[in-house]
Amino acid sequence: MDKLQLKPLHLPMDIKENVKFGEGVISGYTSIFFGVLSFLGVFCFKYPEWLTTPEFRNVYTGESMKILLTAVIIASLFFGVISLIRSNQKKWALYGMVFCVLAIVLGGFDVNPRSVNMTKVHLGLDWLILDLFLMAIIFVPIEIVFPKRKNQPTFHEEWRTDLMYFIVSHLLVQFFGVITQQPAKLFFGWMGLDGIQNFVQNQPILIQLFFAFFISDLFQYWTHRIFHRHTFLWRFHSIHHSTENMDWLAGSRTHFVDIFVTRSMAFVPLYILGFSTITFNIYVIFMAIHAVLIHSNTRINFGVLKYIFATPQYHHWHHCKDSEYYGKNFATIFPFIDKLFGTYYLPNNVWPEDTGLLEIDFPKGYVKQAVYPFTKSPFDKDLNMEDYDKSKR
């Protein structure tokens, strides 16, 4: 078992020391983060028809977002001042405060949460800002205080690539929402489903939630497994596995073809059974948070809960670079689904040595990875999980 012990990542000393408390660096990063979000938030108030999502506007109120925007502007200024006082690298604080000033000049303290007219096309800038804000304030501190890989920096060499995936998937939430629902509507929309849907909606909310999670996870399990087994599909899914720095942004690195197929398959049973709106909303919120959690760089093992729900340790083994442990842990929520089909692996408190792909020439960057699966010849040999399995026989 010695070879499974985590090896330290050899990083430059200046990177390792960048996130020490009390030196003003973290406050500088926080200032620019809040500053950029507040700057973008002003545009959501100015052009809500084009930059906010109708479904998401039903969750929050304009007044609550105005209060949050004011608080974020003040927080950015506060952390910027702290960084200017404490840090030798003052540029991040200055950048953050510049964005704050721009947000204020554009009317950040006096935005108008007016009623919004419906438009056919919109970008999910509000969804991007709020989800990025919430995930960052939850998981960045967790990864700093309870990291699994202690020498892995928050801003590793490919964090911009992962952030780009996060941005694109959130801005185009309307597009992905529409296309992923089409297969279910196309193949099952003509069926008379009112009877079964009324039956499901009349069940207690806890029963609905369990079956919604279970049935969608079962469909995703087999979709996920097929992506690993099929050479052509693996080209798209390999992008998700290409990250060597598992953290809260890593789960966003998913090719749009992978998103379309996987989400469509998860949506089919939810559409057929017609779960209540509150069940569907809870499912979406849970999956948004849970997907970030299982990719995060944290050593928290969750005790007995890790045998009930997928955890970072569980999912990190799925991303393991060692071919001996490929083909494990396809379930997104429930590990017992992997147990049912013989793909479960969770060795006590042992974590994989490293994550990523064996291919050394895998493309870097969002654009190169987006076109990569389409540039390969049908006769090219891909090293997918099935090849690894055969090599072990």
C-alpha positions as a printed NumPy array, in Angstrom:
array([[  0.   ,   0.   ,   0.   ],
       [  3.03 ,   2.306,   0.178],
       [  2.678,   3.322,  -3.46 ],
       [ -0.775,   4.721,  -2.723],
       [  0.516,   7.337,  -0.31 ],
       [  0.162,  10.877,  -1.581],
       [  3.397,  12.342,  -2.915],
       [  4.08 ,  16.013,  -2.254],
       [  3.713,  18.301,  -5.23 ],
       [  6.978,  20.1  ,  -6.002],
       [  6.017,  23.741,  -6.403],
       [  8.06 ,  26.914,  -6.35 ],
       [  8.467,  28.288,  -2.843],
       [  6.815,  31.594,  -3.735],
       [  3.66 ,  29.796,  -4.817],
       [  3.549,  27.727,  -1.647],
       [  3.797,  30.818,   0.515],
       [  1.268,  32.847,  -1.472],
       [ -1.68 ,  31.763,   0.655],
       [ -0.316,  32.276,   4.163],
       [ -2.635,  34.08 ,   6.518],
       [ -1.629,  37.503,   7.768],
       [  0.481,  38.561,   4.788],
       [ -2.259,  40.412,   2.892],
       [ -2.165,  38.18 ,  -0.158],
       [ -5.466,  36.406,   0.536],
       [ -7.171,  39.73 ,   1.236],
       [ -5.819,  41.055,  -2.068],
       [ -7.257,  38.11 ,  -3.989],
       [-10.533,  38.518,  -2.092],
       [-10.679,  42.202,  -2.98 ],
       [-10.3  ,  41.649,  -6.708],
       [-12.746,  38.72 ,  -6.611],
       [-15.437,  40.789,  -4.908],
       [-14.581,  43.797,  -7.053],
       [-15.088,  41.938, -10.329],
       [-18.343,  40.358,  -9.098],
       [-19.727,  43.736,  -8.014],
       [-18.751,  45.292, -11.341],
       [-20.568,  42.532, -13.261],
       [-23.497,  42.66 , -10.837],
       [-24.243,  46.262, -11.772],
       [-24.838,  45.188, -15.379],
       [-27.37 ,  42.603, -14.197],
       [-29.413,  45.45 , -12.711],
       [-28.984,  47.627, -15.803],
       [-29.862,  44.949, -18.365],
       [-31.842,  42.262, -16.499],
       [-33.8  ,  41.185, -19.601],
       [-30.604,  40.075, -21.32 ],
       [-28.307,  39.125, -18.453],
       [-30.526,  37.317, -15.934],
       [-32.492,  34.072, -16.036],
       [-36.281,  34.072, -15.487],
       [-36.216,  30.809, -13.511],
       [-33.482,  32.087, -11.203],
       [-35.183,  35.487, -10.718],
       [-38.02 ,  33.584,  -9.053],
       [-35.608,  32.411,  -6.35 ],
       [-34.309,  35.801,  -5.231],
       [-35.707,  39.331,  -4.996],
       [-34.294,  42.486,  -6.521],
       [-34.081,  44.168,  -3.133],
       [-32.1  ,  41.284,  -1.61 ],
       [-29.645,  41.403,  -4.526],
       [-29.272,  45.164,  -4.096],
       [-28.305,  44.633,  -0.454],
       [-25.872,  41.865,  -1.45 ],
       [-24.295,  44.066,  -4.149],
       [-23.74 ,  46.872,  -1.643],
       [-22.207,  44.444,   0.852],
       [-19.855,  42.98 ,  -1.775],
       [-18.66 ,  46.43 ,  -2.868],
       [-17.936,  47.394,   0.741],
       [-16.216,  44.023,   1.358],
       [-14.002,  44.502,  -1.688],
       [-12.937,  47.946,  -0.498],
       [-12.336,  46.616,   3.016],
       [-10.141,  43.702,   1.898],
       [ -8.37 ,  45.995,  -0.562],
       [ -7.362,  48.36 ,   2.246],
       [ -6.216,  45.417,   4.394],
       [ -4.083,  44.129,   1.522],
       [ -2.557,  47.555,   0.849],
       [ -1.485,  47.734,   4.487],
       [ -0.251,  44.164,   4.922],
       [  1.002,  42.956,   1.54 ],
       [  4.167,  43.697,  -0.398],
       [  2.275,  42.751,  -3.588],
       [ -0.303,  45.522,  -3.754],
       [ -1.38 ,  45.105,  -7.373],
       [ -4.261,  42.708,  -6.589],
       [ -5.697,  45.105,  -4.037],
       [ -5.402,  47.964,  -6.508],
       [ -7.12 ,  45.93 ,  -9.231],
       [ -9.923,  45.026,  -6.845],
       [-10.437,  48.614,  -5.764],
       [-10.451,  49.793,  -9.393],
       [-13.32 ,  47.418, -10.174],
       [-15.079,  48.65 ,  -7.018],
       [-14.747,  52.264,  -8.101],
       [-16.081,  51.367, -11.546],
       [-19.046,  49.577,  -9.969],
       [-19.779,  52.632,  -7.811],
       [-19.434,  55.032, -10.75 ],
       [-21.887,  52.895, -12.735],
       [-24.386,  53.237,  -9.892],
       [-23.6  ,  50.226,  -7.729],
       [-24.896,  51.92 ,  -4.568],
       [-28.061,  53.144,  -6.266],
       [-29.227,  50.331,  -8.573],
       [-32.901,  49.985,  -9.434],
       [-34.391,  46.491,  -8.871],
       [-37.182,  47.083, -11.381],
       [-39.63 ,  44.648, -12.932],
       [-38.241,  42.678, -15.856],
       [-39.746,  42.133, -19.292],
       [-39.481,  38.644, -20.762],
       [-37.11 ,  38.028, -23.671],
       [-36.573,  34.936, -25.798],
       [-32.809,  34.925, -25.37 ],
       [-30.738,  35.724, -22.302],
       [-27.395,  34.988, -20.654],
       [-27.144,  33.606, -17.122],
       [-24.844,  36.29 , -15.728],
       [-26.818,  36.393, -12.468],
       [-26.488,  32.601, -12.111],
       [-22.758,  32.855, -12.846],
       [-22.148,  35.601, -10.284],
       [-24.191,  34.084,  -7.461],
       [-22.982,  30.504,  -7.919],
       [-19.351,  31.581,  -8.228],
       [-19.751,  33.777,  -5.146],
       [-21.361,  31.063,  -3.019],
       [-19.069,  28.221,  -4.129],
       [-15.956,  30.316,  -3.617],
       [-16.829,  31.521,  -0.109],
       [-17.736,  27.945,   0.888],
       [-14.982,  25.874,  -0.702],
       [-11.93 ,  28.129,  -0.956],
       [-11.692,  28.451,   2.855],
       [-12.288,  24.702,   3.221],
       [ -9.465,  23.93 ,   0.771],
       [ -7.132,  26.368,   2.517],
       [ -7.852,  25.119,   6.05 ],
       [ -8.466,  21.396,   5.341],
       [ -6.535,  20.617,   2.135],
       [ -5.802,  17.077,   1.016],
       [ -2.867,  18.172,  -1.123],
       [ -1.329,  20.803,   1.066],
       [  1.119,  22.072,  -1.548],
       [ -1.472,  22.459,  -4.295],
       [ -2.002,  26.203,  -4.772],
       [ -5.444,  27.708,  -5.157],
       [ -4.25 ,  29.301,  -8.389],
       [ -2.59 ,  26.31 , -10.018],
       [ -1.34 ,  26.38 , -13.611],
       [ -4.706,  25.457, -15.14 ],
       [ -7.158,  27.343, -12.912],
       [ -7.988,  29.763, -15.752],
       [ -9.061,  26.845, -17.958],
       [-11.382,  25.505, -15.267],
       [-12.779,  28.989, -14.634],
       [-13.516,  29.363, -18.343],
       [-15.531,  26.122, -18.296],
       [-17.403,  27.433, -15.246],
       [-18.151,  30.75 , -16.971],
       [-19.332,  29.244, -20.261],
       [-21.617,  26.647, -18.663],
       [-23.264,  29.301, -16.476],
       [-23.639,  32.033, -19.084],
       [-25.198,  29.544, -21.5  ],
       [-27.524,  28.039, -18.892],
       [-30.55 ,  28.767, -21.095],
       [-28.979,  26.988, -24.076],
       [-27.958,  23.914, -22.09 ],
       [-31.303,  23.876, -20.28 ],
       [-33.235,  23.853, -23.556],
       [-31.177,  21.285, -25.468],
       [-30.891,  18.824, -22.583],
       [-34.681,  18.716, -22.228],
       [-35.305,  18.081, -25.913],
       [-34.517,  14.314, -26.01 ],
       [-37.   ,  13.637, -23.182],
       [-39.699,  15.792, -24.772],
       [-39.057,  14.378, -28.246],
       [-39.221,  10.706, -27.299],
       [-41.663,  10.822, -24.402],
       [-43.639,  14.058, -24.807],
       [-46.352,  12.346, -26.881],
       [-47.094,   9.793, -24.158],
       [-49.936,  10.29 , -21.697],
       [-47.921,  10.697, -18.528],
       [-50.432,  12.658, -16.45 ],
       [-51.466,   9.642, -14.372],
       [-48.009,   8.598, -13.232],
       [-46.897,  12.199, -12.786],
       [-49.867,  13.004, -10.553],
       [-49.122,   9.88 ,  -8.518],
       [-45.478,  10.875,  -8.068],
       [-46.306,  14.487,  -7.176],
       [-48.731,  13.328,  -4.475],
       [-46.002,  11.408,  -2.631],
       [-44.296,  12.937,   0.441],
       [-41.414,  15.226,  -0.445],
       [-38.774,  12.963,   1.153],
       [-39.896,   9.98 ,  -0.955],
       [-39.862,  12.133,  -4.073],
       [-36.361,  13.373,  -3.283],
       [-34.949,   9.88 ,  -2.74 ],
       [-36.384,   8.487,  -5.953],
       [-35.442,  11.592,  -7.945],
       [-31.841,  11.279,  -6.736],
       [-31.752,   7.511,  -7.185],
       [-33.305,   7.26 , -10.645],
       [-31.287,  10.158, -12.063],
       [-28.077,   8.765, -10.547],
       [-28.825,   5.333, -12.003],
       [-29.235,   6.811, -15.479],
       [-26.111,   8.928, -15.035],
       [-24.171,   5.89 , -13.795],
       [-24.691,   3.98 , -17.029],
       [-24.212,   7.051, -19.199],
       [-20.982,   7.789, -17.372],
       [-19.811,   4.196, -17.707],
       [-20.546,   4.144, -21.436],
       [-18.504,   7.331, -21.873],
       [-15.56 ,   5.451, -20.394],
       [-16.088,   2.288, -22.435],
       [-16.769,   3.759, -25.853],
       [-13.653,   5.031, -27.626],
       [-15.352,   7.902, -29.432],
       [-17.279,   9.097, -26.377],
       [-14.151,   8.824, -24.239],
       [-12.557,  11.555, -26.359],
       [-15.127,  13.992, -24.952],
       [-15.127,  12.66 , -21.407],
       [-11.329,  12.484, -21.207],
       [-11.326,  16.277, -20.997],
       [-13.059,  16.04 , -17.622],
       [-10.365,  13.601, -16.482],
       [ -7.462,  15.69 , -17.773],
       [ -7.166,  17.846, -14.649],
       [ -4.235,  17.008, -12.399],
       [ -5.33 ,  19.527,  -9.777],
       [ -8.577,  18.365,  -8.203],
       [-10.312,  21.324,  -6.592],
       [-13.674,  23.079,  -6.374],
       [-13.432,  24.306,  -9.979],
       [-12.266,  21.005, -11.485],
       [-15.778,  19.604, -11.877],
       [-16.606,  22.397, -14.31 ],
       [-14.093,  21.071, -16.844],
       [-16.583,  19.174, -18.987],
       [-16.943,  19.204, -22.775],
       [-20.284,  20.577, -24.013],
       [-21.075,  17.262, -25.761],
       [-20.498,  15.467, -22.461],
       [-22.793,  17.974, -20.708],
       [-25.521,  17.517, -23.303],
       [-25.568,  13.719, -23.248],
       [-25.159,  13.261, -19.487],
       [-27.697,  15.888, -18.466],
       [-30.157,  14.69 , -21.097],
       [-30.027,  11.156, -19.736],
       [-30.49 ,  12.428, -16.18 ],
       [-33.429,  14.553, -17.287],
       [-35.309,  11.677, -18.989],
       [-36.511,   9.922, -15.789],
       [-37.195,  13.264, -14.085],
       [-39.343,  14.316, -17.042],
       [-41.21 ,  11.013, -17.327],
       [-42.04 ,  10.793, -13.628],
       [-42.85 ,  14.492, -13.352],
       [-41.491,  15.264,  -9.889],
       [-42.837,  18.36 ,  -8.164],
       [-41.207,  21.729,  -8.768],
       [-39.775,  21.885,  -5.251],
       [-38.265,  18.406,  -5.668],
       [-36.679,  19.394,  -8.976],
       [-35.318,  22.653,  -7.528],
       [-33.821,  20.874,  -4.514],
       [-32.266,  18.32 ,  -6.875],
       [-30.674,  21.062,  -9.008],
       [-29.32 ,  22.949,  -5.98 ],
       [-27.987,  19.756,  -4.365],
       [-26.245,  18.651,  -7.563],
       [-24.698,  22.082,  -8.085],
       [-23.119,  22.006,  -4.617],
       [-22.346,  18.29 ,  -4.508],
       [-20.548,  18.321,  -7.875],
       [-18.226,  20.99 ,  -6.525],
       [-17.709,  19.122,  -3.248],
       [-16.66 ,  15.756,  -4.7  ],
       [-13.956,  17.376,  -6.841],
       [-12.656,  19.657,  -4.089],
       [ -9.204,  19.461,  -2.563],
       [-10.192,  18.633,   1.004],
       [ -9.15 ,  15.842,   3.338],
       [-12.5  ,  15.83 ,   5.205],
       [-13.682,  12.199,   5.039],
       [-17.263,  12.678,   6.359],
       [-17.14 ,   9.614,   8.621],
       [-19.853,   7.023,   8.001],
       [-21.583,   9.342,   5.514],
       [-18.926,   8.537,   2.924],
       [-20.475,   5.066,   2.587],
       [-23.884,   6.604,   1.903],
       [-23.058,   9.568,  -0.337],
       [-20.218,  10.143,  -2.78 ],
       [-17.431,  12.199,  -1.189],
       [-14.163,  13.753,  -2.419],
       [-12.181,  10.627,  -1.501],
       [-14.663,   8.434,  -3.366],
       [-14.656,  10.541,  -6.516],
       [-10.915,  11.212,  -6.481],
       [-10.416,   7.468,  -6.916],
       [-12.535,   7.72 , -10.065],
       [-10.06 ,  10.331, -11.353],
       [ -7.027,   8.255, -10.322],
       [ -4.185,   8.225, -12.853],
       [ -3.041,   4.702, -11.874],
       [ -4.597,   2.323, -14.449],
       [ -4.878,  -0.428, -11.816],
       [ -7.77 ,   1.48 , -10.249],
       [ -9.565,   2.573, -13.405],
       [-13.197,   1.62 , -13.883],
       [-14.353,   2.48 , -10.371],
       [-16.912,   4.769,  -8.732],
       [-19.121,   5.927, -11.598],
       [-22.036,   6.918,  -9.366],
       [-22.476,  10.626,  -8.739],
       [-24.535,  10.454,  -5.532],
       [-24.992,   6.927,  -4.17 ],
       [-21.991,   4.554,  -3.811],
       [-24.347,   1.569,  -3.404],
       [-25.093,   1.803,  -7.149],
       [-21.424,   1.003,  -7.812],
       [-21.707,  -1.857,  -5.327],
       [-24.657,  -3.259,  -7.265],
       [-22.661,  -3.365, -10.498],
       [-19.235,  -4.31 ,  -9.141],
       [-17.437,  -0.99 ,  -9.659],
       [-17.139,   0.166,  -6.044],
       [-13.747,   1.053,  -4.56 ],
       [-13.101,   2.911,  -1.289],
       [-10.025,   1.674,   0.615],
       [-10.594,   2.993,   4.144],
       [ -8.786,   6.343,   4.448],
       [ -6.356,   5.844,   1.559],
       [ -6.452,   8.392,  -1.27 ],
       [ -5.1  ,   8.038,  -4.82 ],
       [ -1.527,   9.105,  -5.385],
       [ -2.437,  11.468,  -8.206],
       [ -5.163,  12.238, -10.73 ],
       [ -5.3  ,  12.941, -14.454],
       [ -4.55 ,  11.117, -17.702],
       [ -1.576,   9.041, -18.784],
       [ -1.439,  10.889, -22.113],
       [  1.441,  13.353, -21.935],
       [  0.422,  15.447, -24.965],
       [ -3.152,  16.199, -23.966],
       [ -4.14 ,  19.723, -25.126],
       [ -4.191,  22.596, -22.65 ],
       [ -6.708,  25.438, -22.652],
       [-10.455,  25.722, -23.2  ],
       [-10.497,  26.214, -26.986],
       [ -7.99 ,  23.458, -27.753],
       [ -9.868,  21.014, -25.532],
       [-13.232,  21.991, -27.062],
       [-12.078,  21.069, -30.585],
       [ -9.826,  18.17 , -29.579],
       [-12.435,  15.349, -29.826],
       [-13.409,  16.458, -33.349],
       [ -9.853,  16.647, -34.675],
       [ -8.968,  13.008, -34.128],
       [ -9.26 ,  10.534, -36.964],
       [-11.799,   7.702, -36.52 ],
       [ -8.874,   5.337, -36.968],
       [ -6.807,   6.868, -34.184],
       [ -6.331,   4.638, -31.178],
       [ -7.549,   6.214, -27.944],
       [ -6.293,   4.902, -24.633],
       [ -9.588,   4.609, -22.778],
       [-10.58 ,   2.654, -19.713],
       [-11.45 ,  -0.472, -21.682],
       [ -7.884,  -0.557, -23.03 ],
       [ -6.549,  -0.304, -19.478],
       [ -8.775,  -3.156, -18.39 ],
       [ -7.587,  -5.38 , -21.226],
       [ -3.971,  -4.611, -20.451],
       [ -4.472,  -6.092, -16.996],
       [ -5.694,  -9.443, -18.242]])
